[in-house]
């Protein structure tokens, strides 16, 4: 390794002096690995050492991704030399074409190794890992050529990412001092700088219990739902996707004690009558759950106002909660709010979907969250695959939940209750076929309720 350190020193990839870092801090040492693109032999050696460090550390992965931009050529060489597929992160999503932030062929839920040149605080690795996670890849390992030993390793560990490194700044200093390239005073000055400028691990926000959130939330409907969840010890939403109203009423009545909400698709039910809707609301009162009509509104404000407040199904008269796509812009929330807020209703914005190949991008999700923030008096949360914000006012509902992970023939991707609640920190699971297609729907509902609530309780520890 000595010869590689000397090569880095010779090509001025390692410099000593007085340098202003991106953070604004003046540093006596600077690592500039961008110069490696002009030194292919050194670049090749660095890339191979990255591979060996990941291999030695026991990293398991199916793809690699270099942090833009310096690590991109390193990741490319690792990919080509070892036959491992690569994906590429853009600095920002395109506003045309596919509008992807992550480019390449993605195998959902497969592991991706993040490759970086230098780690200080770990921020760039975390940013890349988040984008990969949003693209439905799993990041558990990252490999860096040089760890500045300023807290990045610890911060990444706090986020569940194990950092493997080829070199540390201590190793570089010891090597250069031993080989006579720097004096002991320079080495001591750098060591003191590193010691005095170490980033502390970022503690994950405390997971608030449902009880702790009640006094914090502003929306009365959210408070009501949280209280139902607490009283019944359930974070299970039943997706009642049945066409027969008689069968639907039968199933809802039997599993009602174990759910906090029933989600309907009123337009798929055959021969809907006012008597059926009355029966539905009576069951909600009997078993103390809320009604959520999965209408997925997606039109201009004026149209959704009529769709919600009028029409055959008169949704605003009986549904406590409805949902909508953010695609039309804030006007859709304005239109729905005009009808629903007076009746004490609430809206969920669809920020993510569980279907394979859906076109929702990370940028779209971020804009949806921002829209919710602007209408927090009516928007109570999100349909999403994970927690999107730590704001206690917003609840996260995750669909596509099954006791065993996998998928169906139409692109639905399933996640387990533990993965959704404990790992992805969502608040409620939405289950349909796992209950109503079960041999015993009641026992299935009991099991989903038990597993989801247990995952919630474990997340508080």
For each residue, the residues with C-beta under 8 A, 3 or more apart:
1: 4 5 167 171 175
2: 5 6 175 179
3: 6 7
4: 1 7 8 42 45 46 49
5: 1 2 8 9 14 167 171 172 175 176
6: 2 3 9 10 175 179 181
7: 3 4 10 11 39 42 45
8: 4 5 11 13 14 42 172
9: 5 6 12 13 14 176 181
10: 6 7
11: 7 8 35 36 38 39 42
12: 9 15 32 35
13: 8 9 31 32 33 35 36 42
14: 5 8 9 29 30 31 32 172 176
15: 12 19 29 30 31 32
16: 28 29 30 182 186 190
17: 28 30
18: 26 27 28
19: 15 26 27 28 29 30
20: 24 25 26 27
21: 24 25 26 27 30 120
22:
23:
24: 20 21
25: 20 21 197
26: 18 19 20 21
27: 18 19 20 21 30 193 197
28: 16 17 18 19 186 189 190 193
29: 14 15 16 19 169 190 193
30: 14 15 16 17 19 21 27
31: 13 14 15 117 118 146 148
32: 12 13 14 15 35
33: 13 36 46 70 117 118 145 146
34: 37 69 70
35: 11 12 13 32 38 39
36: 11 13 33 39 42 43 46 70 73 74
37: 34 43 73
38: 11 35
39: 7 11 35 36 42 43
40: 43 44
41: 44 45
42: 4 7 8 11 13 36 39 45 46
43: 36 37 39 40 46 47 73 74 77
44: 40 41 47 48 77
45: 4 7 41 42 48 49
46: 4 33 36 42 43 49 50 74 145 166
47: 43 44 50 51 73 74 77 78 81
48: 44 45 51 52 77 81
49: 4 45 46 52 53 145 166
50: 46 47 53 54 74 78 115 143 144 145 166
51: 47 48 54 55 78 81 82
52: 48 49 55 56 166
53: 49 50 56 57 143 164 165 166
54: 50 51 57 59 61 113 141 143 164
55: 51 52 58 59
56: 52 53 164
57: 53 54 141 143 162 164
58: 55
59: 54 55 113 140 141 143 162 164
60: 111 140 141
61: 54 64 84 111 112 113 141
62: 84 85 107 110 111 112
63: 84 85 86 87 104 106 107 110 111 112 113 137
64: 61 75 78 79 84 85 86 87 112 113 114 115
65: 75 86 87 88 89 102 112 113 114 115 128 132
66: 71 72 73 74 75 76 86 88 89 114 115 116
67: 70 71 72 89 114 115 116 117 124 125 127 128
68: 71 72 88 89 90 91 128
69: 34 72 91
70: 33 34 36 67 73 74 117 118
71: 66 67 68 74 75 115 116 117
72: 66 67 68 69 75 76 88
73: 36 37 43 47 66 70 76 77
74: 36 43 46 47 50 66 70 71 77 78 115 117 145
75: 64 65 66 71 72 78 79 86 115
76: 66 72 73 79 80 86
77: 43 44 47 48 73 74 80 81
78: 47 50 51 64 74 75 81 82 84 86 115
79: 64 75 76 82 83 84 85 86
80: 76 77 83
81: 47 48 51 77 78
82: 51 78 79
83: 79 80
84: 61 62 63 64 78 79
85: 62 63 64 79 104 105
86: 63 64 65 66 75 76 78 79 104
87: 63 64 65 102 103 104 105 106 112 132 135 137
88: 65 66 68 72 102 103 104
89: 65 66 67 68 101 102 103 128 131 132
90: 68 93 94 100 101 102 103
91: 68 69
92: 101 363
93: 90 99 100 101 361 362 363
94: 90 97 98 99 100
95: 99
96: 99
97: 94 100
98: 94
99: 93 94 95 96 361 363
100: 90 93 94 97 103 135 361
101: 89 90 92 93 131 134 135 361 362 363
102: 65 87 88 89 90 106 131 132 134 135 137
103: 87 88 89 90 100
104: 63 85 86 87 88
105: 85 87
106: 63 87 102 110 135 136 137
107: 62 63 110
108: 136 137 356 413
109: 136 137 138 405
110: 62 63 106 107 137 138
111: 60 61 62 63 137 138 139 140 141
112: 61 62 63 64 65 87 132 137 138 139
113: 54 59 61 63 64 65 139 141 142 143
114: 64 65 66 67 125 128 129 132 139 141 142 143 161
115: 50 64 65 66 67 71 74 75 78 142 143 144
116: 66 67 71 119 124 125 128 142 143 144 145
117: 31 33 67 70 71 74 144 145 146
118: 31 33 70 144 145 146 147 148
119: 116 122 124 125 142 144 146 147 148 152 153 156 163 165
120: 21 123 148 150 151 152 199
121: 150 151 152 155 199
122: 119 125 126 151 152 153 155 156 163 199
123: 120 126 127
124: 67 116 119 127 128
125: 67 114 116 119 122 128 129 142 144 152 156 161 163
126: 122 123 129 130 155 156 159 161
127: 67 123 124 130 131
128: 65 67 68 89 114 116 124 125 131 132
129: 114 125 126 132 133 139 142 159 161
130: 126 127 133 134
131: 89 101 102 127 128 134 135 362
132: 65 87 89 102 112 114 128 129 135 137 139
133: 129 130 136 137 138 139 386
134: 101 102 130 131 362 365
135: 87 100 101 102 106 131 132 362
136: 106 108 109 133 413
137: 63 87 102 106 108 109 110 111 112 132 133
138: 109 110 111 112 133
139: 111 112 113 114 129 132 133 142 161
140: 59 60 111 160 161 162
141: 54 57 59 60 61 111 113 114 161 162 163 164
142: 113 114 115 116 119 125 129 139 156 161 162 163 164
143: 50 53 54 57 59 113 114 115 116 163 164 165 166
144: 50 115 116 117 118 119 125 147 152 163 164 165 166
145: 33 46 49 50 74 116 117 118 165 166 167
146: 31 33 117 118 119 165 166 167 168 169 172
147: 118 119 144 152 153 163 165 167 168 169
148: 31 118 119 120 152 168 169 194
149: 153 168 169 170 194 198
150: 120 121 194 197 198 199
151: 120 121 122 154 155 198 199 200 201
152: 119 120 121 122 125 144 147 148 155 156 163 199
153: 119 122 147 149 156 157 163 165
154: 151 157 158 200 201
155: 121 122 126 151 152 158 159 199 200 201 202
156: 119 122 125 126 142 152 153 159 161 162 163
157: 153 154 160 161 162 163 201
158: 154 155 201 202 203 204
159: 126 129 155 156 202 204
160: 140 157
161: 114 125 126 129 139 140 141 142 156 157
162: 57 59 140 141 142 156 157
163: 119 122 125 141 142 143 144 147 152 153 156 157
164: 53 54 56 57 59 141 142 143 144
165: 53 119 143 144 145 146 147 153 168
166: 46 49 50 52 53 143 144 145 146
167: 1 5 145 146 147 171 172
168: 146 147 148 149 165 171 172
169: 29 146 147 148 149 172 173 190 194
170: 149 173 174 191
171: 1 5 167 168 174 175
172: 5 8 14 146 167 168 169 175 176
173: 169 170 176 177 182 187 190 191
174: 170 171 177 178 187
175: 1 2 5 6 171 172 178 179
176: 5 9 14 172 173 179 181 182 187
177: 173 174 180 181 182 183 184 186 187
178: 174 175
179: 2 6 175 176
180: 177
181: 6 9 176 177
182: 16 173 176 177 186 187
183: 177 186 187
184: 177 187 188
185: 188 189
186: 16 28 177 182 183 189 190
187: 173 174 176 177 182 183 184 190 191
188: 184 185 191 192
189: 28 185 186 192 193
190: 16 28 29 169 173 186 187 193 194
191: 170 173 187 188 194 195
192: 188 189 195 196
193: 27 28 29 189 190 196 197
194: 148 149 150 169 190 191 197 198
195: 191 192 198
196: 192 193
197: 25 27 150 193 194
198: 149 150 151 194 195
199: 120 121 122 150 151 152 155
200: 151 154 155
201: 151 154 155 157 158
202: 155 158 159
203: 158
204: 158 159
205: 390
206:
207: 425 459 460
208: 212 213 216 392
209: 212 213 460
210: 213 214 226 229 230 456
211: 214 230
212: 208 209 215 216 392
213: 208 209 210 216 217 226 392
214: 210 211 217 223 226 227 230
215: 212
216: 208 212 213 392 393
217: 213 214 222 223 226 392 393
218: 222 376 377 393
219: 222 223 346 376 377 378 380 393
220: 223 224 344
221: 224 225 320 321 344 345 346 380
222: 217 218 219 225 226 346 380 381 393 395
223: 214 217 219 220 226 227
224: 220 221 227 228 290
225: 221 222 228 229 260 261 290 380 395
226: 210 213 214 217 222 223 229 230 395
227: 214 223 224 230 231
228: 224 225 231 232 260 261 288 289 290
229: 210 225 226 232 233 234 235 260 428
230: 210 211 214 226 227 233
231: 227 228 288
232: 228 229 257 258 259 260 288 289
233: 229 230 449 453
234: 229 258 259 260 449 452 453
235: 229 260 421 427 428 429 449 452 453 456
236: 258 259 260 428 429 431 445 448 449 452 453
237: 259 260 261 262 263 292 397 428 429 430 431
238: 252 255 259 261 262 263 431 432 435 445
239: 263 294 399 430 431 432
240: 248 251 252 262 263 264 265 432 436
241: 265 268 432 433 436
242: 247 248 251 269 436
243: 268 269 270
244: 247 248 269 270
245: 248 249 269 270 271 272 273 276
246: 249 250
247: 242 244 250 251
248: 240 242 244 245 251 252 269
249: 245 246 252 253 276 279 280 283
250: 246 247 253 254
251: 240 242 247 248 254 255 435 436 441
252: 238 240 248 249 255 256 262 280 283
253: 249 250 256 283 286 287
254: 250 251 441 442
255: 238 251 252 258 259 435 441 442 445
256: 252 253 259 262 283 286 287 289
257: 232 287
258: 232 234 236 255 442 445 446 449
259: 232 234 236 237 238 255 256 262 287 289 445 449
260: 225 228 229 232 234 235 236 237 289 290 428
261: 225 228 237 238 289 290 291 292 320 321 428
262: 237 238 240 252 256 259 280 283 284 289 290 291 292
263: 237 238 239 240 292 293 294 430 432
264: 240 269 280 291 292 293 294 319
265: 240 241 268 269 293 294
266: 269 272 293 295 313 315
267: 295 313
268: 241 243 265
269: 242 243 244 245 248 264 265 266 272 276
270: 243 244 245
271: 245
272: 245 266 269 276 277 312 313
273: 245 276 277
274: 277 278
275: 278 279
276: 245 249 269 272 273 279 280
277: 272 273 274 280 281 313 314 317 318
278: 274 275 281 282
279: 249 275 276 282 283
280: 249 252 262 264 276 277 283 284 291 318
281: 277 278 284 285 291 318
282: 278 279 285 286
283: 249 252 253 256 262 279 280 286 287
284: 262 280 281 287 288 289 290 291
285: 281 282 288
286: 253 256 282 283
287: 253 256 257 259 283 284
288: 228 231 232 284 285
289: 228 232 256 259 260 261 262 284
290: 224 225 228 260 261 262 284 320 321
291: 261 262 264 280 281 284 318 319 320 321
292: 237 261 262 263 264 319 320 321 322 323 348
293: 263 264 265 266 313 315 319 321 322
294: 239 263 264 265 323
295: 266 267 307 308 315 319 322 323 324
296: 323 324 325 350
297: 304 307 308 322 323 324 325 332 336
298: 324 325 327 328 332
299: 303 304 307 328 332
300: 303 304 328 331 332 335
301: 304 305 328 331 332 333 334 335 336 338
302: 305 306 335
303: 299 300 306 307 335
304: 297 299 300 301 307 308 324 332 335 336
305: 301 302 308 309 335 336 338 339
306: 302 303 309 310 311
307: 295 297 299 303 304 310 311 315
308: 295 297 304 305 315 316 322 335 336 339 340
309: 305 306 316 339
310: 306 307 314
311: 306 307 314 315
312: 272
313: 266 267 272 277 293
314: 277 310 311 317 318
315: 266 293 295 307 308 311 318 319 322
316: 308 309 319 322 339 340 343 345
317: 277 314 343
318: 277 280 281 291 314 315
319: 264 291 292 293 295 315 316 322 345
320: 221 261 290 291 292 344 345 346
321: 221 261 290 291 292 293 345 346 347 348 380
322: 292 293 295 297 308 315 316 319 336 340 345 346 347 348
323: 292 294 295 296 297 347 348 349 350 383
324: 295 296 297 298 304 332 333 336 347 348 349 350
325: 296 297 298 328 332 349 350
326: 329 332 349 350 351 364 367 368 371
327: 298 332
328: 298 299 300 301 325 331 332
329: 326 332
330: 333 334 371 374 375
331: 300 301 328 334 335
332: 297 298 299 300 301 304 324 325 326 327 328 329 335 336
333: 301 324 330 336 337 347 349 371 375 378 379
334: 301 330 331 337 338
335: 300 301 302 303 304 305 308 331 332 338 339
336: 297 301 304 305 308 322 324 332 333 339 340 347 378
337: 333 334 340 341 347 375 377 378
338: 301 305 334 335 341
339: 305 308 309 316 335 336 342 343 345
340: 308 316 322 336 337 343 345 346 347 378
341: 337 338 344 345 377 378
342: 339
343: 316 317 339 340
344: 220 221 320 341
345: 221 316 319 320 321 322 339 340 341 378
346: 219 221 222 320 321 322 340 378 379 380
347: 321 322 323 324 333 336 337 340 375 378 379 380
348: 292 321 322 323 324 379 380 381 382 383 395 397
349: 323 324 325 326 333 368 371 372 379 381 382 383
350: 296 323 324 325 326 353 368 382 383
351: 326 360 364 365 368 369 372 382 383 384 388
352: 358 360 365 382 383 384 385 386 388
353: 350 358 360 383 385 399
354: 385 398 399 400 412 413 414 415
355: 358 400 410 411 412 413
356: 108 407 411 412 413
357: 411
358: 352 353 355
359:
360: 351 352 353 364 365
361: 93 99 100 101 364 365
362: 93 101 131 134 135 365 366
363: 92 93 99 101 366 367
364: 326 351 360 361 367 368
365: 134 351 352 360 361 362 368 369 384 388
366: 362 363 369 370
367: 326 363 364 370 371
368: 326 349 350 351 364 365 371 372 382
369: 351 365 366 372 373 382 388 389
370: 366 367 373 374
371: 326 330 333 349 367 368 374 375 379
372: 349 351 368 369 375 376 379 381 382 394
373: 369 370 376 389 391
374: 330 370 371
375: 330 333 337 347 371 372 378 379
376: 218 219 372 373 379 393 394
377: 218 219 337 341
378: 219 333 336 337 340 341 345 346 347 375
379: 333 346 347 348 349 371 372 375 376 394
380: 219 221 222 225 321 346 347 348 393 394 395
381: 222 348 349 372 394 395 396 397 427
382: 348 349 350 351 352 368 369 372 388 394 395 396 397
383: 323 348 349 350 351 352 353 397 398 399
384: 351 352 365 387 388 396 397 398 426
385: 352 353 354 398 400 415 424 426
386: 133 352 396 398 420 424 425 426
387: 384 390 396 424 425 426 427
388: 351 352 365 369 382 384 394 396
389: 369 373 394
390: 205 387
391: 373 394
392: 208 212 213 216 217
393: 216 217 218 219 222 376 380
394: 372 376 379 380 381 382 388 389 391
395: 222 225 226 348 380 381 382 427 428
396: 381 382 384 386 387 388 425 426 427 428
397: 237 348 381 382 383 384 426 427 428 429 430
398: 354 383 384 385 386 401 415 420 424 426 428 429 430
399: 239 353 354 383 430
400: 354 355 385 412 413 414 415 430
401: 398 414 415 416 417 420 429 430 431 434 448 452
402: 405 406 414 415 416 431 433 434
403: 416 417 434 447 448 451
404: 414 416
405: 109 402 414 415 416 419
406: 402 413 414
407: 356 411 412 413 414
408: 411 412 414
409:
410: 355
411: 355 356 357 407 408
412: 354 355 356 400 407 408
413: 108 136 354 355 356 400 406 407
414: 354 400 401 402 404 405 406 407 408
415: 354 385 398 400 401 402 405 419 420 424
416: 401 402 403 404 405 419 420 451
417: 401 403 420 421 429 448 451 452 455
418: 421 422 423 451 455
419: 405 415 416 422 423 424
420: 386 398 401 415 416 417 423 424 426 429 452 455
421: 235 417 418 424 425 426 427 429 452 455 456 459
422: 418 419 425 455 456 458 459
423: 418 419 420
424: 385 386 387 398 415 419 420 421
425: 207 386 387 396 421 422 459
426: 384 385 386 387 396 397 398 420 421 429
427: 235 381 387 395 396 397 421
428: 229 235 236 237 260 261 395 396 397 398 452
429: 235 236 237 397 398 401 417 420 421 426 448 452
430: 237 239 263 397 398 399 400 401
431: 236 237 238 239 401 402 434 435 445 448
432: 238 239 240 241 263 435 436
433: 241 402 436 437
434: 401 402 403 431 437 438 444 448
435: 238 251 255 431 432 438 441 444 445 448
436: 240 241 242 251 432 433 441
437: 433 434
438: 434 435 441 443 444
439:
440: 443 444
441: 251 254 255 435 436 438 444 445
442: 254 255 258 445 446
443: 438 440 446 447
444: 434 435 438 440 441 447 448
445: 236 238 255 258 259 431 435 441 442 448 449
446: 258 442 443 449 450
447: 403 443 444 450 451
448: 236 401 403 417 429 431 434 435 444 445 451 452
449: 233 234 235 236 258 259 445 446 452 453
450: 446 447 453 454
451: 403 416 417 418 447 448 454 455
452: 234 235 236 401 417 420 421 428 429 448 449 455 456
453: 233 234 235 236 449 450 456 457
454: 450 451 457 458
455: 417 418 420 421 422 451 452 458 459
456: 210 235 421 422 452 453 459 460
457: 453 454 460 461
458: 422 454 455 461
459: 207 421 422 425 455 456
460: 207 209 456 457
461: 457 458
